[in-house]
Amino acid sequence: MNQIDDQPAHELTTNRELTDEELVRVGVQRLTKNDCALLCLTCRAVWTPKEWPDGRRRPFQWRCPNRCNW
């Protein structure tokens, strides 16, 4: 079992790339294979995840900018 499966969606604080299943669980879909754009399944907002200067993903990048899944 994945360690994320036991956490409520709002506690997914990891900065690693989430799987498609994990994204759907928080109401988000990956629009492109290389993860350049995410789609909120509630309000249909589209955004691009941000990274730190060293290339690591910032935490909570799966959160909808309209706060649908916060």
Protein Blocks (a to p, Z undefined) as FASTA:
>chain_A
ZZklmpcfklmmbfbdcdfklmmmnopacfbfnlpaccdfklopacdddddfkopacehk
lpcfklmmZZ
